[in-house]
């Protein structure tokens, strides 16, 4: 069975994260302040350094890559839902260096913003909550 729910667009926030803030924590803070518990997020900009993750399906653990150099955010996309009763931003990001080489993965804490413009689209509808999934070892929508 494929679980899904009908939602409709309710509000849209557009803004900029502050210089030097953590990218994931900054997006999560906006969601917490605005009580956003169901939505979609996009962002573009640049970071001073980054930390991204890759989920190893065999070991069921995240592996992390730290990039200690300036990078462009060529695409950040994700969603907002509930995890343990709080807003949870789940985002993936693609970053490019000055040679056009790209790095991508799961956005995790540790990415420092140089400049970032974001769009948060808030949905109205049944809440989606992340719960532990035994089959994958991930927290997925239940």
N, C-alpha and C positions, 0 to 999 in steps of 0.2 A: 504494500500500500504506500502511496506517495502522500504524505501529509502536507496540506496547504490550507490557507485561510484567506478569505477575501478582506482586503483593506482598501481604504481610500485616502488620498492625500488630504492632510488637514492644515498644516502650516509648513512654511519653508524658512529656514534661517540661513543667512549668508554672512560670513564674517572672516576675520583674520586672527590667527593665533599669534601670540607675542613672541618676539625674538628671544631665543634661548630656552623656551619651554620645551617640555617633552611632548612630542607629537601625539602619541596615544593618550597620555594623561590630559593634554589640553582638550582634545575632542571629547573625552569622557567627562571632563569638568563642565563643558557646555551642556552636555546631555543631562548631567545631574542638576545644574542650576536651572535649566528650563523644563525639568521633569519629562525628558524625552525617553520613552521606554519602548518605542516601536518606530523604526525609521530606516533611512538610507543615508549614507555619507559619501561624499566625494571631496577630493582636495587636490590642489596643485601648488607648486612653489619650489622651495629649496631647503635643504638641511645642511647643517654643519658637519654632522656625523650621523651614522645610522646603525641600528641593530634590527635584524630581521630573522625570522624563524622558518624552519622547514620541519614538517611533521614526518618523522620516520615511522612508517606504517608497521614495520616489523618490530622495532623496539618499543613502539607506542610512546615515544618521547620526542620533544622538540629539540632540534639541533639549531644553534644560533650562529649567525655570521655578523661580526662587527666590522663596520666600514668607517675608518677614521679619516674621512676626507669630505670635501664639499660635493654634494650631489643634487641634481634636479629631481623633484617629484614629478615624473611624467604621468603617473596615474596612481591615485589612491581611491579605492572603492571598498565599500563595506556596508554593514548593517548595524542596527542598534536593536537590542532586545533585552530581556531580563535574565540575569544570572544571579542566583542566591538573593533575589529581591531587589537588586540594584541595576541601574542602566549599565549595559555591557556593550562596548564597541568592538566588533569583530571586523578587522580591515586587512586587506592585502595591499601591498604597495610595490610599484616598479620605480626604480631610481636609476638615473643615468649619470655617468662621470663625464669629464671634459673630453673624452675620446668617443663618446656615444655608446660606450659599453654599458649594458644594463644589468641590474641586480634586482631580484624580486623575491617576495615571500610574504609571510605573515608578519604584520606589524606588531612588534612587542615593545615594552618600555625600553628606553635607551636611545631614542632617535631625537636629536636636538634640532629644533626649528631655526632656520635662518629667516625664511619668510614663508607663510602658508595662508592661502585663501581656501575656505571650505564652504560647502553647501550641505546643510542637513535638512532632509525632507522628512517631516513627521507624518506618520500614518495614524489613522483612526481605525480601530478594528480590534479583534480579539488579540490579547497579548500573546506573544511567543516567548516561552521561557526555555532557557538552556538547562538540560539535565544530562547527567552522565550517561553515555551510551556504551554498554558493555561490548558490543560488537566492534566498535572502532577505538574505544578508549578516549573518545572526545566528548566534550560537552556540546550537544546538538539540540536543535529545537525539538521539543516533545509535543 
